[in-house]
Amino acid sequence: MARINLIVIIIILLCVSFIPSFSQSQQNEQKEDNCEACHRKENPGLYQQWKNSRHGQEDISCVDCHVAEKGDVDAFEHEGELIATLVTPKDCSNCHDEEAEQTMNSYHAHAGEILESADAFLAHVAGGHPAAIAGCENCHGNKVVIDADSPNKLSRKSWPNSGIGRLNPDGSKGACSACHSRHSFSSELARRPENCGKCHLGPDHPQKEIYEESKHGIAYRTYKDDMNMDRNKWVLGNDYYQAPTCATCHMSATLKQKVTHDIGARISWTLRPPVSKYKENWQEKRQNMEDVCLACHQKSFVDGHYYQYDALVNLYNKKFAKPATAIYKMIKAKKLLENPAAFSNELDWLYWELWHHEGRRARMGAAMMAPDYTWWHGIYDVAHNFYFEFLPTAQAVGDQEVKELIKKILADPMHTWLGKNTGDLKKNIRSGQLQEVYKNLFPNPPK
């Protein structure tokens, strides 16, 4: 009898110990049901995006991503839960730690630092504060401002924002939703070049248009429905072969490389500043990109491309960018401009457009094999600005030292075509004499 009583007591204790766990499970399910029920009714599109996403299929709930800790500056009470509207790379790192770390260390994540650069200055002064918010900050990212009076704690001046370099209240940088748009967070969407076109287009960084002009872009438009972009695993040469997208070249897996969220891991030149420079560890980064190229091209083809590309960048640097920069810096250092504030005078605008617009188009066109952007939208515009806008303006505002510098620059054989007979120049081109001027711009032929 005593033994039976002991067994009964043990069973009762086991049942009692199980109750809190079971109750907690019910509570979690109830929270999820409450989120779903409300958002299904109030935000049906949002709900369907989540429900049909991989997150939804794996039962990753609203609370799993939006839950906040007590003390979080963006936390607020909502339906009995402490949540945050903003989901940051730090939040995503709970499940995607490697991807989040690569993202936060990438060039993309530093894009928000443009807020204190000349780019943002131009938007604020020549345009105005709303233009900087709705324009620059929605690509580059902003500093998310907390507003205690706002229902979701986020200031309307800084939210919504999915800028790639967003500066988040938890100290993280970036926005995963810039590429994996909420609430579907689709890998397929992130692989499509149209997705990158939100930011990478226009007069100063027209990668979207350059890609569309290139043979790569033409092949993509023809075969995109056959490229299996909805697959979980997406390896060039295994899962598709028809064309590369932006993701293919800069991020996605090859037979030798894993997926990376460090957007600069395969870029050897930095084409953003007035004068291009090789990036740190550029040889390794170039090998990474060449590995992508070699999936579809022979090595001689790849070597030839980089031979031409490097020469174009060297041409831009030596013939236009370095001379223009030297002249511009001398004029600024001597305080010769009547209106010294940035962009309050013509020279600032001419120099800016020479490197920030025209020069970038030329360099990026060569990088992505788009001849029209390399020449007509690129070096053609650079040359016109340099010879017939920038130099005359610099001559007009410069002192004798500036004029001597310009004279010295124009004495370089690359510029001595000015003032010569057209017929003689054409003969020099046909004979190869003029091409000799540029031979040192080409890198040593690959072995």
C-alpha positions in Angstrom: 0.0 0.0 0.0 2.8 2.4 0.9 4.5 1.6 -2.3 1.4 2.5 -4.3 1.0 5.8 -2.4 4.6 6.6 -3.3 4.0 6.0 -7.0 0.9 8.2 -6.9 2.9 11.0 -5.2 5.7 10.8 -7.8 3.2 10.9 -10.7 1.4 14.0 -9.1 4.8 15.8 -8.7 5.8 15.0 -12.3 2.5 16.4 -13.5 2.8 19.5 -11.3 6.4 20.1 -12.6 5.2 19.9 -16.2 2.4 22.4 -15.8 4.5 25.6 -16.0 6.3 24.4 -19.1 3.0 23.5 -20.8 1.5 26.8 -19.7 4.5 28.8 -21.0 4.1 27.0 -24.4 0.5 27.9 -24.5 1.3 31.5 -23.7 3.9 31.7 -26.5 1.4 30.2 -29.0 -1.2 32.7 -27.7 1.2 35.6 -28.3 1.8 34.4 -31.9 -1.9 33.9 -32.5 -2.6 37.4 -31.2 0.1 38.9 -33.6 -1.2 36.9 -36.5 -4.9 37.6 -35.9 -4.4 41.4 -35.6 -1.9 41.8 -38.5 -3.9 39.5 -40.7 -6.8 41.9 -40.3 -5.0 45.3 -40.1 -2.0 44.6 -42.5 -3.0 41.8 -44.8 -0.2 42.3 -47.2 2.4 42.4 -44.5 0.9 39.2 -43.0 0.9 37.4 -46.3 4.5 38.4 -46.9 5.5 36.9 -43.6 3.2 33.9 -43.7 4.6 32.8 -47.1 8.2 33.6 -46.3 10.7 31.1 -45.1 10.4 32.7 -41.7 6.7 32.0 -41.6 7.2 28.4 -42.9 9.7 27.8 -40.1 7.3 29.3 -37.4 9.5 32.2 -36.7 7.0 34.6 -35.2 6.7 38.4 -35.0 7.9 38.3 -31.4 11.0 36.3 -32.3 12.3 39.3 -34.3 10.6 42.2 -32.7 11.0 41.3 -29.0 12.9 43.9 -27.0 14.7 43.9 -23.7 13.9 46.1 -20.8 16.2 49.2 -21.1 16.3 49.2 -24.9 15.9 52.8 -25.9 13.5 51.9 -28.7 11.4 49.5 -26.7 7.7 50.1 -26.1 4.7 48.3 -24.6 2.4 46.7 -27.2 -0.4 44.4 -26.5 1.2 43.3 -23.3 4.6 42.7 -24.9 7.8 44.8 -24.8 8.8 45.1 -28.5 10.8 47.3 -30.9 9.7 48.4 -34.4 13.3 48.5 -35.6 14.9 45.1 -36.4 18.7 45.6 -36.7 21.6 43.4 -37.8 22.2 42.8 -34.2 18.8 41.3 -33.8 19.2 39.2 -37.0 22.5 37.9 -35.6 20.6 35.8 -33.1 20.1 33.4 -36.0 22.3 34.7 -38.8 25.5 35.5 -36.9 28.0 35.1 -39.7 26.0 37.1 -42.2 25.4 39.9 -39.7 29.1 40.1 -38.8 30.1 40.3 -42.5 27.4 42.9 -43.2 28.4 45.1 -40.2 32.1 45.0 -41.3 31.4 45.7 -44.9 31.6 48.9 -46.9 27.8 48.9 -47.1 27.5 49.3 -43.4 29.7 52.4 -43.4 27.5 54.1 -46.0 25.7 56.0 -43.2 28.9 57.8 -42.4 28.2 60.0 -45.5 26.0 62.0 -43.2 28.9 64.3 -42.3 30.6 64.3 -45.7 30.4 66.8 -48.6 27.7 64.8 -50.2 25.3 65.4 -47.3 26.4 69.0 -47.1 25.4 69.6 -50.7 22.0 68.1 -50.1 21.4 70.1 -47.0 22.5 73.5 -48.3 21.7 73.5 -52.1 18.7 71.3 -51.6 17.4 71.4 -48.1 16.9 69.2 -45.0 13.9 67.3 -46.4 15.8 66.4 -49.6 18.6 65.0 -47.5 16.2 62.8 -45.5 14.1 61.6 -48.4 17.0 61.3 -50.8 20.5 60.7 -49.5 19.5 59.0 -46.2 17.1 56.5 -47.7 20.0 54.9 -49.6 23.0 55.6 -47.4 21.1 55.2 -44.1 20.6 57.7 -41.3 21.1 57.9 -37.5 17.8 56.6 -36.1 16.5 59.2 -33.6 14.5 58.2 -30.6 11.3 60.2 -29.9 9.7 59.5 -26.6 6.4 61.0 -27.7 6.1 58.8 -30.7 3.9 55.7 -30.4 6.8 53.4 -31.6 9.6 55.5 -30.0 11.0 56.4 -33.5 11.2 59.9 -34.8 9.4 60.4 -38.1 12.4 62.2 -39.4 14.5 59.1 -39.2 11.8 56.4 -39.7 11.0 54.7 -42.0 14.5 54.1 -43.2 16.1 51.0 -44.7 19.3 52.7 -45.8 22.2 50.2 -46.1 24.4 52.0 -43.6 21.7 52.9 -41.1 23.1 53.8 -37.6 20.9 51.9 -35.2 20.2 52.7 -31.5 21.7 49.4 -30.3 25.1 50.4 -31.8 24.9 48.2 -34.9 25.3 49.5 -38.4 23.3 48.6 -41.5 19.9 47.3 -42.4 19.4 43.7 -43.6 16.0 44.8 -45.0 17.8 47.1 -47.5 18.4 44.0 -49.7 16.1 41.4 -48.0 12.9 43.5 -48.0 10.6 43.0 -45.1 8.6 41.0 -44.4 9.4 38.3 -46.9 13.2 38.6 -46.4 13.6 36.8 -49.8 17.0 35.6 -51.0 15.6 35.5 -54.5 14.8 39.2 -54.3 18.3 40.0 -53.0 19.8 38.1 -56.0 18.0 40.1 -58.6 19.9 43.1 -60.0 16.7 45.2 -60.0 16.9 45.1 -56.2 20.4 46.8 -56.2 19.0 49.5 -58.6 17.2 51.2 -55.7 20.6 52.9 -54.9 23.1 52.0 -57.6 21.8 54.1 -60.5 21.8 57.7 -61.7 24.4 60.2 -62.7 27.1 59.5 -60.1 26.9 55.7 -59.7 24.9 54.2 -62.6 25.8 50.5 -62.0 22.2 49.5 -62.8 22.3 51.2 -66.2 25.9 50.0 -66.9 24.9 46.4 -66.1 21.9 46.7 -68.4 24.1 47.9 -71.2 26.6 45.1 -70.7 26.5 41.6 -72.3 25.9 40.3 -68.7 22.7 42.4 -68.4 21.5 41.4 -71.8 21.9 37.7 -71.0 20.1 38.2 -67.7 17.1 39.8 -69.3 16.9 37.0 -71.8 17.4 34.0 -69.4 16.3 35.3 -66.0 13.4 32.9 -65.8 15.7 29.9 -66.1 18.2 30.9 -63.3 16.6 29.2 -60.3 16.9 32.3 -58.1 14.3 30.9 -55.7 16.6 28.0 -54.6 18.0 27.9 -51.1 21.4 26.9 -52.4 22.5 29.0 -55.4 26.0 28.2 -56.7 27.3 29.5 -60.0 28.0 26.6 -62.4 25.8 24.2 -60.4 22.4 25.8 -59.9 22.6 28.3 -62.8 25.0 29.3 -65.6 23.0 31.6 -67.9 24.1 35.0 -66.7 25.6 36.8 -63.6 23.7 39.2 -61.5 25.1 41.8 -59.1 24.9 39.2 -56.4 26.7 36.6 -58.5 29.8 38.7 -58.9 30.0 40.4 -55.5 28.4 38.1 -53.0 27.1 34.7 -54.1 28.7 31.3 -53.9 31.0 29.8 -56.5 32.4 26.3 -56.7 35.4 27.6 -54.6 33.9 30.4 -52.5 31.1 30.6 -50.0 28.4 33.3 -49.9 29.7 36.5 -48.4 27.9 39.6 -47.2 31.1 41.6 -47.3 30.4 43.5 -50.5 34.0 44.6 -50.9 35.6 41.1 -50.7 36.0 40.9 -54.5 36.7 44.5 -55.4 40.3 45.5 -56.2 39.9 49.2 -57.1 38.1 51.8 -55.1 36.3 53.9 -57.7 34.5 56.3 -55.4 37.0 59.1 -54.6 38.5 61.7 -56.9 41.6 59.6 -57.6 41.2 55.8 -57.6 43.5 53.6 -55.5 43.9 49.9 -55.2 42.1 48.6 -52.1 43.9 47.0 -49.2 44.7 43.3 -50.1 43.7 44.1 -53.6 45.5 41.1 -55.1 43.5 38.7 -53.0 40.2 40.5 -53.7 41.0 40.4 -57.4 41.6 36.7 -57.3 38.2 36.3 -55.6 36.5 38.1 -58.5 38.6 36.3 -61.1 37.3 33.1 -59.6 33.8 34.2 -60.4 34.7 35.2 -63.9 36.5 31.9 -64.6 33.2 30.0 -64.1 32.2 31.3 -67.5 35.3 32.7 -69.2 38.8 31.5 -70.1 41.7 32.9 -68.2 43.0 34.8 -71.2 39.6 36.6 -71.5 39.7 37.5 -67.8 43.3 38.7 -67.9 42.5 40.8 -71.0 39.6 42.5 -69.3 41.6 43.5 -66.3 44.4 44.7 -68.6 42.0 47.1 -70.3 40.2 48.1 -67.1 43.4 48.9 -65.2 44.7 51.0 -68.1 41.4 53.0 -68.2 41.6 53.8 -64.5 45.3 54.8 -64.8 44.4 57.1 -67.7 41.6 58.8 -65.7 43.9 59.2 -62.7 47.0 60.5 -64.5 45.4 62.6 -67.3 42.5 64.2 -65.5 42.0 63.4 -61.8 45.4 64.1 -60.4 46.0 67.3 -62.4 42.5 68.7 -61.6 42.9 67.8 -57.9 46.3 69.5 -57.7 44.9 72.7 -59.3 41.7 72.7 -57.2 43.6 72.1 -53.9 46.1 75.0 -54.7 43.2 77.4 -55.4 41.4 76.4 -52.2 44.6 76.6 -50.1 45.3 80.1 -51.4 41.7 81.1 -50.6 41.3 82.6 -54.1 37.6 81.9 -54.5 35.3 84.9 -54.0 32.6 82.6 -52.4 34.6 80.2 -50.3 31.8 78.1 -48.8 31.6 74.7 -50.5 29.4 74.6 -53.6 28.9 78.4 -53.5 31.1 78.9 -56.5 31.4 77.4 -60.0 34.8 75.7 -59.6 33.5 73.6 -56.7 30.6 72.3 -58.9 32.9 71.6 -61.9 35.5 69.7 -59.9 32.8 67.8 -58.1 31.0 66.7 -61.3 34.4 65.8 -63.0 35.2 63.1 -60.4 31.9 62.4 -58.6 29.8 62.1 -61.8 31.7 61.9 -65.0 34.8 60.2 -63.7 32.9 57.6 -61.8 30.8 56.7 -64.8 34.0 56.2 -66.9 35.6 54.0 -64.3 32.5 52.0 -63.5 31.7 51.5 -67.1 35.2 50.0 -67.7 34.9 47.8 -64.6 31.6 46.3 -65.8 32.4 46.2 -69.6 29.9 48.8 -70.7 31.6 50.8 -73.6 29.0 53.6 -73.9 29.4 54.5 -70.2 33.2 54.2 -70.4 33.4 56.7 -73.3 30.3 58.8 -74.1 28.9 59.1 -70.6 32.4 58.9 -69.1 35.8 60.0 -70.5 34.1 62.1 -73.2 32.3 64.1 -70.5 35.4 64.2 -68.3 37.5 65.6 -71.1 34.9 68.3 -72.0 34.7 69.4 -68.4 38.4 69.4 -67.8 39.5 71.3 -71.0 36.6 73.6 -71.6 35.0 74.3 -68.2 37.3 73.4 -65.2 40.6 74.7 -66.6 39.1 78.1 -67.9 37.4 78.7 -64.6 40.6 77.8 -62.7 42.6 80.2 -65.0 40.1 83.0 -64.3 40.3 82.7 -60.5 43.9 81.6 -60.1 47.0 83.7 -59.4 50.3 83.4 -61.3 51.3 80.3 -59.4 48.1 78.5 -60.3 48.6 79.6 -64.0 52.1 78.2 -64.0 50.8 74.9 -62.6 48.2 74.7 -65.4 50.9 75.5 -68.0 53.1 72.7 -66.6 50.2 70.2 -66.7 49.3 71.0 -70.3 52.9 70.5 -71.3 52.5 66.7 -70.7 52.4 64.9 -74.1 48.9 63.6 -73.2 47.6 67.2 -73.5 49.7 68.6 -76.3 47.1 67.8 -78.9 45.5 71.1 -78.1 46.3 73.7 -80.7 47.7 71.3 -83.2 46.5 70.6 -86.8 43.8 68.0 -86.9 45.2 66.3 -90.0 48.6 65.9 -88.4 47.0 64.4 -85.3 45.0 61.9 -87.4 48.2 60.8 -89.1 49.9 60.3 -85.7 47.0 58.1 -84.7 47.2 56.0 -87.8 51.0 55.7 -87.4 50.7 54.7 -83.8 52.8 57.7 -82.6 50.0 59.1 -80.4 49.3 55.7 -78.8 52.9 55.7 -77.6 52.1 58.5 -75.2 49.8 56.2 -73.3 51.8 53.0 -73.3 53.0 53.4 -69.7 49.4 53.4 -68.5 48.9 49.7 -69.3 49.9 47.3 -66.7 52.5 44.6 -67.3 51.0 41.9 -69.5 49.7 39.0 -67.4 51.9 35.9 -67.6 
